[in-house]
Amino acid sequence: MTWVGILILIVCIWLAFKVVGVLFKILLWGAVLVGLWWVAAPFLGLPRPF
């Protein structure tokens, strides 16, 4: 493998880690929103999500 191939491989691995990090943040924000809904729903007269 040439140095260009190694460089492309390193960049692809770095981008994969960035994408996984963004997806993890989106998942955590979704969990926060569901938790807030779970706590606030009875006080606001809304149905619980589950």
mmCIF entry with sequence, helices, sheets and N, C-alpha, C, O atoms, coordinates in Angstrom:
data_MODEL
# 
_entry.id   MODEL 
# 
_entity.id                         1 
_entity.type                       polymer 
_entity.pdbx_number_of_molecules   1 
# 
_entity_poly.entity_id                      1 
_entity_poly.type                           'polypeptide(L)' 
_entity_poly.nstd_linkage                   no 
_entity_poly.nstd_monomer                   no 
_entity_poly.pdbx_seq_one_letter_code       MTWVGILILIVCIWLAFKVVGVLFKILLWGAVLVGLWWVAAPFLGLPRPF 
_entity_poly.pdbx_seq_one_letter_code_can   MTWVGILILIVCIWLAFKVVGVLFKILLWGAVLVGLWWVAAPFLGLPRPF 
_entity_poly.pdbx_strand_id                 A 
# 
loop_
_entity_poly_seq.entity_id 
_entity_poly_seq.num 
_entity_poly_seq.mon_id 
_entity_poly_seq.hetero 
1 1  MET n 
1 2  THR n 
1 3  TRP n 
1 4  VAL n 
1 5  GLY n 
1 6  ILE n 
1 7  LEU n 
1 8  ILE n 
1 9  LEU n 
1 10 ILE n 
1 11 VAL n 
1 12 CYS n 
1 13 ILE n 
1 14 TRP n 
1 15 LEU n 
1 16 ALA n 
1 17 PHE n 
1 18 LYS n 
1 19 VAL n 
1 20 VAL n 
1 21 GLY n 
1 22 VAL n 
1 23 LEU n 
1 24 PHE n 
1 25 LYS n 
1 26 ILE n 
1 27 LEU n 
1 28 LEU n 
1 29 TRP n 
1 30 GLY n 
1 31 ALA n 
1 32 VAL n 
1 33 LEU n 
1 34 VAL n 
1 35 GLY n 
1 36 LEU n 
1 37 TRP n 
1 38 TRP n 
1 39 VAL n 
1 40 ALA n 
1 41 ALA n 
1 42 PRO n 
1 43 PHE n 
1 44 LEU n 
1 45 GLY n 
1 46 LEU n 
1 47 PRO n 
1 48 ARG n 
1 49 PRO n 
1 50 PHE n 
# 
_struct_asym.id          A 
_struct_asym.entity_id   1 
# 
_struct_conf.conf_type_id            HELX_P 
_struct_conf.id                      HELX_P1 
_struct_conf.pdbx_PDB_helix_id       AA1 
_struct_conf.beg_label_comp_id       TRP 
_struct_conf.beg_label_asym_id       A 
_struct_conf.beg_label_seq_id        3 
_struct_conf.pdbx_beg_PDB_ins_code   ? 
_struct_conf.end_label_comp_id       LEU 
_struct_conf.end_label_asym_id       A 
_struct_conf.end_label_seq_id        44 
_struct_conf.pdbx_end_PDB_ins_code   ? 
_struct_conf.beg_auth_comp_id        TRP 
_struct_conf.beg_auth_asym_id        A 
_struct_conf.beg_auth_seq_id         3 
_struct_conf.end_auth_comp_id        LEU 
_struct_conf.end_auth_asym_id        A 
_struct_conf.end_auth_seq_id         44 
_struct_conf.pdbx_PDB_helix_class    1 
_struct_conf.details                 ? 
_struct_conf.pdbx_PDB_helix_length   42 
# 
_struct_conf_type.id          HELX_P 
_struct_conf_type.criteria    ? 
_struct_conf_type.reference   ? 
# 
loop_
_atom_site.group_PDB 
_atom_site.id 
_atom_site.type_symbol 
_atom_site.label_atom_id 
_atom_site.label_alt_id 
_atom_site.label_comp_id 
_atom_site.label_asym_id 
_atom_site.label_entity_id 
_atom_site.label_seq_id 
_atom_site.pdbx_PDB_ins_code 
_atom_site.Cartn_x 
_atom_site.Cartn_y 
_atom_site.Cartn_z 
_atom_site.occupancy 
_atom_site.B_iso_or_equiv 
_atom_site.pdbx_formal_charge 
_atom_site.auth_seq_id 
_atom_site.auth_comp_id 
_atom_site.auth_asym_id 
_atom_site.auth_atom_id 
_atom_site.pdbx_PDB_model_num 
ATOM 1   N N  . MET A 1 1  ? 0.854   -1.176 0.000  1.00 0.00 ? 1  MET A N  1 
ATOM 2   C CA . MET A 1 1  ? 0.000   0.000  0.000  1.00 0.00 ? 1  MET A CA 1 
ATOM 3   C C  . MET A 1 1  ? 0.901   1.242  0.000  1.00 0.00 ? 1  MET A C  1 
ATOM 4   O O  . MET A 1 1  ? 1.887   1.314  0.734  1.00 0.00 ? 1  MET A O  1 
ATOM 5   N N  . THR A 1 2  ? 0.547   2.186  -0.817 1.00 0.00 ? 2  THR A N  1 
ATOM 6   C CA . THR A 1 2  ? 1.356   3.398  -0.908 1.00 0.00 ? 2  THR A CA 1 
ATOM 7   C C  . THR A 1 2  ? 1.021   4.340  0.237  1.00 0.00 ? 2  THR A C  1 
ATOM 8   O O  . THR A 1 2  ? 0.083   4.109  1.001  1.00 0.00 ? 2  THR A O  1 
ATOM 9   N N  . TRP A 1 3  ? 1.799   5.398  0.340  1.00 0.00 ? 3  TRP A N  1 
ATOM 10  C CA . TRP A 1 3  ? 1.557   6.365  1.417  1.00 0.00 ? 3  TRP A CA 1 
ATOM 11  C C  . TRP A 1 3  ? 0.244   7.098  1.187  1.00 0.00 ? 3  TRP A C  1 
ATOM 12  O O  . TRP A 1 3  ? -0.381  7.552  2.146  1.00 0.00 ? 3  TRP A O  1 
ATOM 13  N N  . VAL A 1 4  ? -0.188  7.224  -0.068 1.00 0.00 ? 4  VAL A N  1 
ATOM 14  C CA . VAL A 1 4  ? -1.483  7.862  -0.347 1.00 0.00 ? 4  VAL A CA 1 
ATOM 15  C C  . VAL A 1 4  ? -2.617  6.980  0.170  1.00 0.00 ? 4  VAL A C  1 
ATOM 16  O O  . VAL A 1 4  ? -3.586  7.482  0.741  1.00 0.00 ? 4  VAL A O  1 
ATOM 17  N N  . GLY A 1 5  ? -2.499  5.678  -0.027 1.00 0.00 ? 5  GLY A N  1 
ATOM 18  C CA . GLY A 1 5  ? -3.507  4.749  0.472  1.00 0.00 ? 5  GLY A CA 1 
ATOM 19  C C  . GLY A 1 5  ? -3.587  4.758  1.985  1.00 0.00 ? 5  GLY A C  1 
ATOM 20  O O  . GLY A 1 5  ? -4.677  4.724  2.557  1.00 0.00 ? 5  GLY A O  1 
ATOM 21  N N  . ILE A 1 6  ? -2.429  4.803  2.635  1.00 0.00 ? 6  ILE A N  1 
ATOM 22  C CA . ILE A 1 6  ? -2.398  4.861  4.096  1.00 0.00 ? 6  ILE A CA 1 
ATOM 23  C C  . ILE A 1 6  ? -3.018  6.162  4.588  1.00 0.00 ? 6  ILE A C  1 
ATOM 24  O O  . ILE A 1 6  ? -3.761  6.164  5.569  1.00 0.00 ? 6  ILE A O  1 
ATOM 25  N N  . LEU A 1 7  ? -2.721  7.258  3.918  1.00 0.00 ? 7  LEU A N  1 
ATOM 26  C CA . LEU A 1 7  ? -3.296  8.552  4.291  1.00 0.00 ? 7  LEU A CA 1 
ATOM 27  C C  . LEU A 1 7  ? -4.815  8.548  4.126  1.00 0.00 ? 7  LEU A C  1 
ATOM 28  O O  . LEU A 1 7  ? -5.533  9.049  4.991  1.00 0.00 ? 7  LEU A O  1 
ATOM 29  N N  . ILE A 1 8  ? -5.304  7.989  3.027  1.00 0.00 ? 8  ILE A N  1 
ATOM 30  C CA . ILE A 1 8  ? -6.752  7.909  2.807  1.00 0.00 ? 8  ILE A CA 1 
ATOM 31  C C  . ILE A 1 8  ? -7.399  7.025  3.867  1.00 0.00 ? 8  ILE A C  1 
ATOM 32  O O  . ILE A 1 8  ? -8.484  7.343  4.354  1.00 0.00 ? 8  ILE A O  1 
ATOM 33  N N  . LEU A 1 9  ? -6.755  5.928  4.230  1.00 0.00 ? 9  LEU A N  1 
ATOM 34  C CA . LEU A 1 9  ? -7.279  5.042  5.267  1.00 0.00 ? 9  LEU A CA 1 
ATOM 35  C C  . LEU A 1 9  ? -7.371  5.759  6.607  1.00 0.00 ? 9  LEU A C  1 
ATOM 36  O O  . LEU A 1 9  ? -8.372  5.627  7.311  1.00 0.00 ? 9  LEU A O  1 
ATOM 37  N N  . ILE A 1 10 ? -6.352  6.507  6.963  1.00 0.00 ? 10 ILE A N  1 
ATOM 38  C CA . ILE A 1 10 ? -6.356  7.251  8.226  1.00 0.00 ? 10 ILE A CA 1 
ATOM 39  C C  . ILE A 1 10 ? -7.463  8.296  8.234  1.00 0.00 ? 10 ILE A C  1 
ATOM 40  O O  . ILE A 1 10 ? -8.151  8.461  9.241  1.00 0.00 ? 10 ILE A O  1 
ATOM 41  N N  . VAL A 1 11 ? -7.643  9.007  7.117  1.00 0.00 ? 11 VAL A N  1 
ATOM 42  C CA . VAL A 1 11 ? -8.701  10.018 7.035  1.00 0.00 ? 11 VAL A CA 1 
ATOM 43  C C  . VAL A 1 11 ? -10.074 9.367  7.142  1.00 0.00 ? 11 VAL A C  1 
ATOM 44  O O  . VAL A 1 11 ? -10.959 9.912  7.801  1.00 0.00 ? 11 VAL A O  1 
ATOM 45  N N  . CYS A 1 12 ? -10.271 8.215  6.510  1.00 0.00 ? 12 CYS A N  1 
ATOM 46  C CA . CYS A 1 12 ? -11.558 7.517  6.587  1.00 0.00 ? 12 CYS A CA 1 
ATOM 47  C C  . CYS A 1 12 ? -11.855 7.045  8.006  1.00 0.00 ? 12 CYS A C  1 
ATOM 48  O O  . CYS A 1 12 ? -12.992 7.146  8.468  1.00 0.00 ? 12 CYS A O  1 
ATOM 49  N N  . ILE A 1 13 ? -10.847 6.534  8.696  1.00 0.00 ? 13 ILE A N  1 
ATOM 50  C CA . ILE A 1 13 ? -11.046 6.114  10.089 1.00 0.00 ? 13 ILE A CA 1 
ATOM 51  C C  . ILE A 1 13 ? -11.385 7.312  10.962 1.00 0.00 ? 13 ILE A C  1 
ATOM 52  O O  . ILE A 1 13 ? -12.265 7.225  11.818 1.00 0.00 ? 13 ILE A O  1 
ATOM 53  N N  . TRP A 1 14 ? -10.700 8.423  10.755 1.00 0.00 ? 14 TRP A N  1 
ATOM 54  C CA . TRP A 1 14 ? -10.976 9.644  11.524 1.00 0.00 ? 14 TRP A CA 1 
ATOM 55  C C  . TRP A 1 14 ? -12.405 10.122 11.280 1.00 0.00 ? 14 TRP A C  1 
ATOM 56  O O  . TRP A 1 14 ? -13.106 10.491 12.222 1.00 0.00 ? 14 TRP A O  1 
ATOM 57  N N  . LEU A 1 15 ? -12.841 10.119 10.013 1.00 0.00 ? 15 LEU A N  1 
ATOM 58  C CA . LEU A 1 15 ? -14.206 10.541 9.695  1.00 0.00 ? 15 LEU A CA 1 
ATOM 59  C C  . LEU A 1 15 ? -15.240 9.587  10.290 1.00 0.00 ? 15 LEU A C  1 
ATOM 60  O O  . LEU A 1 15 ? -16.308 10.026 10.717 1.00 0.00 ? 15 LEU A O  1 
ATOM 61  N N  . ALA A 1 16 ? -14.940 8.290  10.323 1.00 0.00 ? 16 ALA A N  1 
ATOM 62  C CA . ALA A 1 16 ? -15.859 7.325  10.925 1.00 0.00 ? 16 ALA A CA 1 
ATOM 63  C C  . ALA A 1 16 ? -16.031 7.614  12.410 1.00 0.00 ? 16 ALA A C  1 
ATOM 64  O O  . ALA A 1 16 ? -17.147 7.544  12.924 1.00 0.00 ? 16 ALA A O  1 
ATOM 65  N N  . PHE A 1 17 ? -14.946 7.938  13.108 1.00 0.00 ? 17 PHE A N  1 
ATOM 66  C CA . PHE A 1 17 ? -15.054 8.287  14.524 1.00 0.00 ? 17 PHE A CA 1 
ATOM 67  C C  . PHE A 1 17 ? -15.871 9.559  14.713 1.00 0.00 ? 17 PHE A C  1 
ATOM 68  O O  . PHE A 1 17 ? -16.636 9.661  15.671 1.00 0.00 ? 17 PHE A O  1 
ATOM 69  N N  . LYS A 1 18 ? -15.719 10.530 13.814 1.00 0.00 ? 18 LYS A N  1 
ATOM 70  C CA . LYS A 1 18 ? -16.497 11.768 13.910 1.00 0.00 ? 18 LYS A CA 1 
ATOM 71  C C  . LYS A 1 18 ? -17.990 11.479 13.730 1.00 0.00 ? 18 LYS A C  1 
ATOM 72  O O  . LYS A 1 18 ? -18.819 12.017 14.464 1.00 0.00 ? 18 LYS A O  1 
ATOM 73  N N  . VAL A 1 19 ? -18.332 10.638 12.764 1.00 0.00 ? 19 VAL A N  1 
ATOM 74  C CA . VAL A 1 19 ? -19.737 10.301 12.509 1.00 0.00 ? 19 VAL A CA 1 
ATOM 75  C C  . VAL A 1 19 ? -20.332 9.566  13.701 1.00 0.00 ? 19 VAL A C  1 
ATOM 76  O O  . VAL A 1 19 ? -21.462 9.852  14.098 1.00 0.00 ? 19 VAL A O  1 
ATOM 77  N N  . VAL A 1 20 ? -19.592 8.626  14.279 1.00 0.00 ? 20 VAL A N  1 
ATOM 78  C CA . VAL A 1 20 ? -20.079 7.897  15.450 1.00 0.00 ? 20 VAL A CA 1 
ATOM 79  C C  . VAL A 1 20 ? -20.284 8.857  16.615 1.00 0.00 ? 20 VAL A C  1 
ATOM 80  O O  . VAL A 1 20 ? -21.251 8.716  17.364 1.00 0.00 ? 20 VAL A O  1 
ATOM 81  N N  . GLY A 1 21 ? -19.400 9.819  16.780 1.00 0.00 ? 21 GLY A N  1 
ATOM 82  C CA . GLY A 1 21 ? -19.555 10.804 17.847 1.00 0.00 ? 21 GLY A CA 1 
ATOM 83  C C  . GLY A 1 21 ? -20.803 11.643 17.673 1.00 0.00 ? 21 GLY A C  1 
ATOM 84  O O  . GLY A 1 21 ? -21.507 11.913 18.647 1.00 0.00 ? 21 GLY A O  1 
ATOM 85  N N  . VAL A 1 22 ? -21.090 12.060 16.452 1.00 0.00 ? 22 VAL A N  1 
ATOM 86  C CA . VAL A 1 22 ? -22.294 12.858 16.193 1.00 0.00 ? 22 VAL A CA 1 
ATOM 87  C C  . VAL A 1 22 ? -23.544 12.021 16.446 1.00 0.00 ? 22 VAL A C  1 
ATOM 88  O O  . VAL A 1 22 ? -24.498 12.508 17.054 1.00 0.00 ? 22 VAL A O  1 
ATOM 89  N N  . LEU A 1 23 ? -23.551 10.776 15.991 1.00 0.00 ? 23 LEU A N  1 
ATOM 90  C CA . LEU A 1 23 ? -24.706 9.907  16.222 1.00 0.00 ? 23 LEU A CA 1 
ATOM 91  C C  . LEU A 1 23 ? -24.915 9.654  17.709 1.00 0.00 ? 23 LEU A C  1 
ATOM 92  O O  . LEU A 1 23 ? -26.054 9.590  18.171 1.00 0.00 ? 23 LEU A O  1 
ATOM 93  N N  . PHE A 1 24 ? -23.827 9.510  18.466 1.00 0.00 ? 24 PHE A N  1 
ATOM 94  C CA . PHE A 1 24 ? -23.933 9.308  19.909 1.00 0.00 ? 24 PHE A CA 1 
ATOM 95  C C  . PHE A 1 24 ? -24.519 10.542 20.584 1.00 0.00 ? 24 PHE A C  1 
ATOM 96  O O  . PHE A 1 24 ? -25.335 10.415 21.497 1.00 0.00 ? 24 PHE A O  1 
ATOM 97  N N  . LYS A 1 25 ? -24.114 11.737 20.148 1.00 0.00 ? 25 LYS A N  1 
ATOM 98  C CA . LYS A 1 25 ? -24.671 12.961 20.712 1.00 0.00 ? 25 LYS A CA 1 
ATOM 99  C C  . LYS A 1 25 ? -26.155 13.084 20.404 1.00 0.00 ? 25 LYS A C  1 
ATOM 100 O O  . LYS A 1 25 ? -26.935 13.491 21.265 1.00 0.00 ? 25 LYS A O  1 
ATOM 101 N N  . ILE A 1 26 ? -26.553 12.737 19.186 1.00 0.00 ? 26 ILE A N  1 
ATOM 102 C CA . ILE A 1 26 ? -27.972 12.782 18.828 1.00 0.00 ? 26 ILE A CA 1 
ATOM 103 C C  . ILE A 1 26 ? -28.765 11.799 19.682 1.00 0.00 ? 26 ILE A C  1 
ATOM 104 O O  . ILE A 1 26 ? -29.866 12.118 20.132 1.00 0.00 ? 26 ILE A O  1 
ATOM 105 N N  . LEU A 1 27 ? -28.218 10.612 19.909 1.00 0.00 ? 27 LEU A N  1 
ATOM 106 C CA . LEU A 1 27 ? -28.885 9.619  20.745 1.00 0.00 ? 27 LEU A CA 1 
ATOM 107 C C  . LEU A 1 27 ? -29.022 10.112 22.181 1.00 0.00 ? 27 LEU A C  1 
ATOM 108 O O  . LEU A 1 27 ? -30.067 9.921  22.802 1.00 0.00 ? 27 LEU A O  1 
ATOM 109 N N  . LEU A 1 28 ? -27.980 10.743 22.712 1.00 0.00 ? 28 LEU A N  1 
ATOM 110 C CA . LEU A 1 28 ? -28.051 11.267 24.074 1.00 0.00 ? 28 LEU A CA 1 
ATOM 111 C C  . LEU A 1 28 ? -29.076 12.390 24.190 1.00 0.00 ? 28 LEU A C  1 
ATOM 112 O O  . LEU A 1 28 ? -29.820 12.437 25.170 1.00 0.00 ? 28 LEU A O  1 
ATOM 113 N N  . TRP A 1 29 ? -29.133 13.296 23.212 1.00 0.00 ? 29 TRP A N  1 
ATOM 114 C CA . TRP A 1 29 ? -30.129 14.365 23.242 1.00 0.00 ? 29 TRP A CA 1 
ATOM 115 C C  . TRP A 1 29 ? -31.536 13.792 23.144 1.00 0.00 ? 29 TRP A C  1 
ATOM 116 O O  . TRP A 1 29 ? -32.455 14.309 23.779 1.00 0.00 ? 29 TRP A O  1 
ATOM 117 N N  . GLY A 1 30 ? -31.721 12.745 22.368 1.00 0.00 ? 30 GLY A N  1 
ATOM 118 C CA . GLY A 1 30 ? -33.027 12.079 22.309 1.00 0.00 ? 30 GLY A CA 1 
ATOM 119 C C  . GLY A 1 30 ? -33.410 11.493 23.653 1.00 0.00 ? 30 GLY A C  1 
ATOM 120 O O  . GLY A 1 30 ? -34.567 11.584 24.062 1.00 0.00 ? 30 GLY A O  1 
ATOM 121 N N  . ALA A 1 31 ? -32.448 10.890 24.350 1.00 0.00 ? 31 ALA A N  1 
ATOM 122 C CA . ALA A 1 31 ? -32.719 10.339 25.678 1.00 0.00 ? 31 ALA A CA 1 
ATOM 123 C C  . ALA A 1 31 ? -33.062 11.445 26.666 1.00 0.00 ? 31 ALA A C  1 
ATOM 124 O O  . ALA A 1 31 ? -33.933 11.264 27.516 1.00 0.00 ? 31 ALA A O  1 
ATOM 125 N N  . VAL A 1 32 ? -32.390 12.587 26.565 1.00 0.00 ? 32 VAL A N  1 
ATOM 126 C CA . VAL A 1 32 ? -32.695 13.720 27.444 1.00 0.00 ? 32 VAL A CA 1 
ATOM 127 C C  . VAL A 1 32 ? -34.111 14.224 27.185 1.00 0.00 ? 32 VAL A C  1 
ATOM 128 O O  . VAL A 1 32 ? -34.853 14.497 28.129 1.00 0.00 ? 32 VAL A O  1 
ATOM 129 N N  . LEU A 1 33 ? -34.489 14.349 25.922 1.00 0.00 ? 33 LEU A N  1 
ATOM 130 C CA . LEU A 1 33 ? -35.832 14.828 25.596 1.00 0.00 ? 33 LEU A CA 1 
ATOM 131 C C  . LEU A 1 33 ? -36.909 13.855 26.066 1.00 0.00 ? 33 LEU A C  1 
ATOM 132 O O  . LEU A 1 33 ? -37.943 14.282 26.579 1.00 0.00 ? 33 LEU A O  1 
ATOM 133 N N  . VAL A 1 34 ? -36.679 12.558 25.898 1.00 0.00 ? 34 VAL A N  1 
ATOM 134 C CA . VAL A 1 34 ? -37.644 11.563 26.379 1.00 0.00 ? 34 VAL A CA 1 
ATOM 135 C C  . VAL A 1 34 ? -37.733 11.614 27.900 1.00 0.00 ? 34 VAL A C  1 
ATOM 136 O O  . VAL A 1 34 ? -38.824 11.499 28.458 1.00 0.00 ? 34 VAL A O  1 
ATOM 137 N N  . GLY A 1 35 ? -36.609 11.782 28.572 1.00 0.00 ? 35 GLY A N  1 
ATOM 138 C CA . GLY A 1 35 ? -36.625 11.890 30.035 1.00 0.00 ? 35 GLY A CA 1 
ATOM 139 C C  . GLY A 1 35 ? -37.377 13.121 30.512 1.00 0.00 ? 35 GLY A C  1 
ATOM 140 O O  . GLY A 1 35 ? -38.143 13.052 31.473 1.00 0.00 ? 35 GLY A O  1 
ATOM 141 N N  . LEU A 1 36 ? -37.161 14.244 29.845 1.00 0.00 ? 36 LEU A N  1 
ATOM 142 C CA . LEU A 1 36 ? -37.901 15.454 30.211 1.00 0.00 ? 36 LEU A CA 1 
ATOM 143 C C  . LEU A 1 36 ? -39.391 15.285 29.968 1.00 0.00 ? 36 LEU A C  1 
ATOM 144 O O  . LEU A 1 36 ? -40.206 15.720 30.781 1.00 0.00 ? 36 LEU A O  1 
ATOM 145 N N  . TRP A 1 37 ? -39.755 14.657 28.854 1.00 0.00 ? 37 TRP A N  1 
ATOM 146 C CA . TRP A 1 37 ? -41.164 14.398 28.563 1.00 0.00 ? 37 TRP A CA 1 
ATOM 147 C C  . TRP A 1 37 ? -41.757 13.488 29.636 1.00 0.00 ? 37 TRP A C  1 
ATOM 148 O O  . TRP A 1 37 ? -42.881 13.707 30.087 1.00 0.00 ? 37 TRP A O  1 
ATOM 149 N N  . TRP A 1 38 ? -41.003 12.469 30.042 1.00 0.00 ? 38 TRP A N  1 
ATOM 150 C CA . TRP A 1 38 ? -41.472 11.511 31.041 1.00 0.00 ? 38 TRP A CA 1 
ATOM 151 C C  . TRP A 1 38 ? -41.749 12.215 32.371 1.00 0.00 ? 38 TRP A C  1 
ATOM 152 O O  . TRP A 1 38 ? -42.716 11.889 33.059 1.00 0.00 ? 38 TRP A O  1 
ATOM 153 N N  . VAL A 1 39 ? -40.903 13.175 32.730 1.00 0.00 ? 39 VAL A N  1 
ATOM 154 C CA . VAL A 1 39 ? -41.067 13.880 34.002 1.00 0.00 ? 39 VAL A CA 1 
ATOM 155 C C  . VAL A 1 39 ? -42.154 14.948 33.903 1.00 0.00 ? 39 VAL A C  1 
ATOM 156 O O  . VAL A 1 39 ? -42.947 15.104 34.831 1.00 0.00 ? 39 VAL A O  1 
ATOM 157 N N  . ALA A 1 40 ? -42.201 15.684 32.793 1.00 0.00 ? 40 ALA A N  1 
ATOM 158 C CA . ALA A 1 40 ? -43.096 16.833 32.682 1.00 0.00 ? 40 ALA A CA 1 
ATOM 159 C C  . ALA A 1 40 ? -44.504 16.462 32.233 1.00 0.00 ? 40 ALA A C  1 
ATOM 160 O O  . ALA A 1 40 ? -45.432 17.237 32.463 1.00 0.00 ? 40 ALA A O  1 
ATOM 161 N N  . ALA A 1 41 ? -44.695 15.316 31.606 1.00 0.00 ? 41 ALA A N  1 
ATOM 162 C CA . ALA A 1 41 ? -46.000 14.963 31.050 1.00 0.00 ? 41 ALA A CA 1 
ATOM 163 C C  . ALA A 1 41 ? -47.115 14.936 32.097 1.00 0.00 ? 41 ALA A C  1 
ATOM 164 O O  . ALA A 1 41 ? -48.186 15.477 31.823 1.00 0.00 ? 41 ALA A O  1 
ATOM 165 N N  . PRO A 1 42 ? -46.931 14.345 33.273 1.00 0.00 ? 42 PRO A N  1 
ATOM 166 C CA . PRO A 1 42 ? -48.031 14.337 34.241 1.00 0.00 ? 42 PRO A CA 1 
ATOM 167 C C  . PRO A 1 42 ? -48.415 15.746 34.719 1.00 0.00 ? 42 PRO A C  1 
ATOM 168 O O  . PRO A 1 42 ? -49.589 16.011 34.979 1.00 0.00 ? 42 PRO A O  1 
ATOM 169 N N  . PHE A 1 43 ? -47.447 16.632 34.832 1.00 0.00 ? 43 PHE A N  1 
ATOM 170 C CA . PHE A 1 43 ? -47.737 17.988 35.294 1.00 0.00 ? 43 PHE A CA 1 
ATOM 171 C C  . PHE A 1 43 ? -48.462 18.811 34.233 1.00 0.00 ? 43 PHE A C  1 
ATOM 172 O O  . PHE A 1 43 ? -49.239 19.705 34.566 1.00 0.00 ? 43 PHE A O  1 
ATOM 173 N N  . LEU A 1 44 ? -48.213 18.513 32.966 1.00 0.00 ? 44 LEU A N  1 
ATOM 174 C CA . LEU A 1 44 ? -48.813 19.268 31.869 1.00 0.00 ? 44 LEU A CA 1 
ATOM 175 C C  . LEU A 1 44 ? -50.086 18.623 31.336 1.00 0.00 ? 44 LEU A C  1 
ATOM 176 O O  . LEU A 1 44 ? -50.714 19.164 30.425 1.00 0.00 ? 44 LEU A O  1 
ATOM 177 N N  . GLY A 1 45 ? -50.475 17.489 31.882 1.00 0.00 ? 45 GLY A N  1 
ATOM 178 C CA . GLY A 1 45 ? -51.676 16.810 31.429 1.00 0.00 ? 45 GLY A CA 1 
ATOM 179 C C  . GLY A 1 45 ? -51.507 16.104 30.096 1.00 0.00 ? 45 GLY A C  1 
ATOM 180 O O  . GLY A 1 45 ? -52.486 15.881 29.384 1.00 0.00 ? 45 GLY A O  1 
ATOM 181 N N  . LEU A 1 46 ? -50.280 15.753 29.751 1.00 0.00 ? 46 LEU A N  1 
ATOM 182 C CA . LEU A 1 46 ? -49.999 15.072 28.491 1.00 0.00 ? 46 LEU A CA 1 
ATOM 183 C C  . LEU A 1 46 ? -49.836 13.573 28.744 1.00 0.00 ? 46 LEU A C  1 
ATOM 184 O O  . LEU A 1 46 ? -49.501 13.167 29.857 1.00 0.00 ? 46 LEU A O  1 
ATOM 185 N N  . PRO A 1 47 ? -50.067 12.754 27.726 1.00 0.00 ? 47 PRO A N  1 
ATOM 186 C CA . PRO A 1 47 ? -49.857 11.314 27.927 1.00 0.00 ? 47 PRO A CA 1 
ATOM 187 C C  . PRO A 1 47 ? -48.370 10.983 28.025 1.00 0.00 ? 47 PRO A C  1 
ATOM 188 O O  . PRO A 1 47 ? -47.533 11.641 27.407 1.00 0.00 ? 47 PRO A O  1 
ATOM 189 N N  . ARG A 1 48 ? -48.058 9.970  28.799 1.00 0.00 ? 48 ARG A N  1 
ATOM 190 C CA . ARG A 1 48 ? -46.667 9.519  28.896 1.00 0.00 ? 48 ARG A CA 1 
ATOM 191 C C  . ARG A 1 48 ? -46.277 8.792  27.619 1.00 0.00 ? 48 ARG A C  1 
ATOM 192 O O  . ARG A 1 48 ? -47.128 8.184  26.971 1.00 0.00 ? 48 ARG A O  1 
ATOM 193 N N  . PRO A 1 49 ? -45.008 8.845  27.250 1.00 0.00 ? 49 PRO A N  1 
ATOM 194 C CA . PRO A 1 49 ? -44.608 8.233  25.976 1.00 0.00 ? 49 PRO A CA 1 
ATOM 195 C C  . PRO A 1 49 ? -44.713 6.710  25.957 1.00 0.00 ? 49 PRO A C  1 
ATOM 196 O O  . PRO A 1 49 ? -44.902 6.129  24.888 1.00 0.00 ? 49 PRO A O  1 
ATOM 197 N N  . PHE A 1 50 ? -44.596 6.043  27.122 1.00 0.00 ? 50 PHE A N  1 
ATOM 198 C CA . PHE A 1 50 ? -44.664 4.578  27.141 1.00 0.00 ? 50 PHE A CA 1 
ATOM 199 C C  . PHE A 1 50 ? -45.686 4.130  28.149 1.00 0.00 ? 50 PHE A C  1 
ATOM 200 O O  . PHE A 1 50 ? -45.898 2.930  28.321 1.00 0.00 ? 50 PHE A O  1 
# 
